[in-house]
Amino acid sequence: MSLSRTLRDVPLFSQLRESDLTRLAGLLVPREYPRNGVIRFGHDPCDTFYVVISGQVKVMLIAEDGREVVLSLLRDGDFFGEMTLLDDEPYAASVIAMEESKLLVLRRDDFRRCIRDLPDVAFGLLRAMAGRLLEADHKIGGLMLLDVTGRVAHFLLEHASRLGEEHVRGLPTHQVIAQMVGSSRETVSRTIGALTTKGLIEAMPDGIRILNREALESAAGQMLRRRLKKPYSGEPTRAASD
């Protein structure tokens, strides 16, 4: 498959004209990272925009005592790095490949030319940033107002909404989920076990299946139900936190 066709499957670039995709394909450079490979360290200067083509990466903060907080998981079509190119400030988060991953990179000057010359890309980035702010609001609200069961339920529903189906495949480990919901691996394991025992979810070889969405939404909290009911639309808001 040509790079132009690959870019057509990236939500941020899906509305571009063929000539613009061809131009963009000439600027992007592929890079491959092994499992656990560091894509970038937090606070390091960065002059690159990244698009995930295959695999999975995590955006994370590492405390001085070694504790890790996972801000987001990025998959095919997701992108990151734009914030540092827009404000010229290093970002605190590190980005690590969770499995063998292939990314496309765009240098700072080329990125800024794309923003200037391709309005659809600029508009897509604005939509993504608005979506990111909304996600951050919900995450902060969840951490403040929901117990661990609610936060885990919200995490599972969010993944199901993103995939557009009740069978949630490719879930991260309980340790990574714990780092995302602000809990411990043991507590997350117990919580998922309890949700399974109550018949809200079913464990599958490749993930979980939601059996009782209404009860799971109730556990996630009334304030989040309306958002979680909206299926993923494929719009550029798919991007996760940089």
ABEGO torsion letter per residue (X at the ends): XBAAAAAAABAAAAABBAAAAAAAAAABBBBBBBBGBBABBBGBBBABBBBBABEBBBBBBBBAAGBBBBABBBBBGBBBGAAAAAAGBBBABBBBBABBBBBBBBBAAAAAAAAAABAAAAAAAAAAAAAAAAAAAAAAAAAAABBAAAAAAAAAAAAAAAAGBABBBGBBBAAAAAAAAGBBAAAAAAAAAAAAAAGABBBBAAEBBBABAAAAAAAAEAAAAAAAABBBAGBAAABBBX
